[in-house]
Amino acid sequence: LAQALWLSCSFRWVSEWSIMALATGSPWGQTAFVPLTGLRGQAKIRSDGAEHRFAAEPEWNAGAGSHSKLQSATVVAGMVGTAFLLARRKPVTKKITVKATFDKELGVTAPFKYWDPLGLASGDEAEFRRRRVAEIKNGRVAMIACIGYIVPEYFRFPGYCSPSQDLKFTDIPNGIDALYKVPMEGWAQIGIFVAFLELFPLRQEPDRVPGDTPGCGYLGVPWFLLFDSPGTRCDPVKSERSLNAEINNGRLAMFAITGMVFQNCVCGTTGPQMWGTG
């Protein structure tokens, strides 16, 4: 039975309903055959008016245990096959529907086309917009993080990060170790600045395309630094190539920063050893 299920699932031309019928019907089909194990003890046969008694063959009962095990295994196999098919049909239908719904959105580029490896999109446009906004934002943060991992190896700001603690920028290590070197007051300032950007100049408004914020213009020029100077609106048609490039570069940067942090934790340094050249 297991081989039959596997072979049936392997050929695309076999109907899934026939597979389900095989999976669900096979446990009950086992009871269609009456086993010889029902002959227990003595049996009676009349022939020519005479009654003859004889003992049932002992080997007929010998297979009772194996038959019971076979029937139990068949039931389990049928249940597993049914569960597999029910679980298999829904995601395929969902994936095809969602792909058809958002196949013309930004970010659908070669070679991967529609990119949703975890199947998070459900087909709802509001949910897709929310995830697209988060994807663009996380991609931008990841690109800046990658730059922050590489540039400090060659350049540091002059002066002090914390004059009261006599802490210079050159004294702060690069990578993960900086988390423990920067004073708590410094992290508080960073957090307040990020909250300010999220709430005001870089807020996502419902009438703008994902990633287009009122405080910045084309290529992310920070117009909010110039008071009473709103940013220009993004034209998704004219800027399609640039917007696709930003989404793809952000996706690559998210993978890259994950690899950098992992390498930093494993090697314990951000020097040439982390990059495999030391």
N, C-alpha and C positions, 0 to 999 in steps of 0.2 A: 504493500500500500504506500509506504513512504517513497519507494522508487517511482511509483505511478504518479504520485502528487508532484514529485520533483520534475519528472519528465513533462508532465502536463503544464506546469508553470514555466518550463523552459521554452516551449513553443508558443509564439505569439498568436498563431492562428487557432489555438484551442480556446473555446469560449470559457470565460471565468465562471460562468454559471454551471457549466458541466463539471468544472473542477470542484465547485462547492457541492454539487450534487453527489460527487464521488466521496468528498470529505465527510458530508453529513449522513449520507445514506449507508456507507460501508459499515458503521458500527451496528446498525440495526439489520443489515443484510446477513450478518453472521448468525442471527437467530432463525433465519429461514431454513437452515439445515438442521435436522434433528440429529444430534450426535448419538452414537451408540452407547454413550455412557449411561443412558437411561435404563439399560438392562442390568439390574442389580439383583443379587441373590439368585432365586430360582425363577424359571419361566414355565408356562404351561402351554402345550400344544396338543390339540385333539386331532387324531388321525384314525379314521375308520372306527369311530366310536370309542376309541381307547384313549385314555389320558396318559400322556407321557410327561415325566418331570426330568429336567436336566439342569445342571448348573450353568450359569452364564459364563462365557469365556472370560478368564481373568484378564487377558490382554485388552479386552474392550474397555475396562475401567482404568487401565493404566494411563490412558491419554486424557483423563478428566482434568488433571492439574494443568497440563500443557495447553489444553483447549481454553481453560479459564484465563490463563495468562495471555493467550493469543487474543481472546475477545477483549480483555482489558486494554491491551496494547493498541488494538484497533480503535477502540473508543477514544483513547487518548490522542491517537494520531488524527482521528477525524475532528476532534475538538480543536487541536492545534492548527490543522489545515483550515478550518472554518475561521478561526480567529485571525490567521494570517491573511486570508482573503478579505475579510471585513476591514482589517487595518490597512490593507494594501490599496483598496479601491478609493477610499476617501482622500488621502493626500494627493494621489495622481490627479483626481478631478479638481481638487482645490488648486494645485499648482498650475494646471492648464488654464483654469478660469482666471486666476490672478495674473498670470503671464499675459493673457490676451487683453486684460483690462489696462495694464500699465506698460504695454510693449512699446508705446510711443513716447514715454516720458524721457526726461533727461537722464543721462547715465546709462542708457541702453546702447552700448557701443561694443564693437568687436574687441576681443574674441569671445567674451562671455555673454554678450547681449544683456538680457535681463538678469540683474545680479541680486539674488536673494538666496544665498546658500543655506541659510537656516530656516527658510520658509516662514519668516515672521509676518509678512504681509498677508492680510486676510481678504483683500478685495474692497475694503472700505476706503473711500477716497480721503476722508478726514484722518483716518489712522495712517494712511500712506503719506500724507503731507506731514504729519507730526514726525514720522520716522525719517523722512527725507530732510526735514529741518535739523533733526538730531544728527543725521549722518554728515551733513555739510559742516555743522558746527564742530563735531568731533574730529572730522578730517582737517579742519583748519587748525585746531589745537594740536593735533598730531604733527602737522607740518612744522609748526613753530617749535614743538618739543624736539623734533629731529634736528632742527637748526641749533637749538639750545644744547644739544649733546655734542655737536661737532665744533661750533664756533669757539666756545670757551677753551678748547684745547690750544687755540692759536691766538686768541685775543681776550683780554679782560678790561673792564672799565677801570680807569684810574680812580684813586680816592678810596674813601671808607664806605663800607656798607653799614657799619654801626660805630660811629666815633666814640660813643660812651663805652663800648666794649673793646675799643681799639681793634676792630675787625675790618680788614681791607677786603676788597673784592678779590684780590689775588690770593687771599688766605682761604677762600671758600673752595672746596674741592668740587670737581665736576661729577655729574651723575648722581647716583643714589646717596652718596655720602653728604651731599649738600643739604639733604633733608634734616640732618642732625647738627649741621653747622650754623645755618641761618637762625638768628634769634626768633623767638616766638612773636615778638612785636613786628618783625619783618613779614612773617606769614600772615599776620592779622591785616597788615596793610595790603598785601597781595589779594587776600580774600575780599576786602572792602572794595578794591578797585574792580575786581571781577564782577561783584554784585552790581556795582554802578553801571558797568557796561551791559550787563544782562537786562537791567531794568529800564535803562534810558536809551543811549545811542545805538546799541546793538540789539534792541528788542525786535522780535519778529511780529510784524503786523499782519492781520489776516488778508489785507488787500494787496499784499506784495508777494512775489514768488518766493519760494523757500531760499533762504540765504541772503535775500535782499533786505537790508536794514535801513531805517531812515537816517542814521547818523553817518553812513559811509556811502561813497559813490562808486564809480567804475574802478575796478581793480582794488577795491577796499580802501580808497583814499579817505582818511578820517575827517570828514567835513565837520564833525561835531566839535572839533578843536577850534573851529571858527564860528563864533556865536552867531545865531540867526542865519546859518548857512546850511539848509537841508541838503541831504545827499540826493543825487539824481536817481531816477527809477531805472531798474534793469529791464532791458528789452530781451526776453528769452529767445526771440527769433534771430535778431542780429548778433546776439552774443552766445549762440548755441555752442559753437566750438569751444569758446573759453569756459563756459559753464560745464560742459562735459569734461574738459581737461581738469577743472578744479575738483569735480567729484572723483574722477579716477585717481588723481594725485593724492587726494585725501584718503582714499581707500588704501593706496599703497603706503602712505605715511603711517596709517594705523597699524599695518603689519610691521612696518620698519621700526617704529618706536617700541612695539612689543618685543621685537628681537633685540633691540639695543638694551632695554631694561633687563631682559633675561641674560644676555651676555655679560652685562655689568655685574649682575648678582653672582653669576657663575665664576667669572674671572676675578672679581674684586677690584677692578680697575677700569678706567676709561681710556687708557693709553693704547699703544700699538698691540698689546697682547689681546685686548678685547676684539680687535679687528682681524686677528689672526696673522698679523705681520710682524709681531715682536718675538 
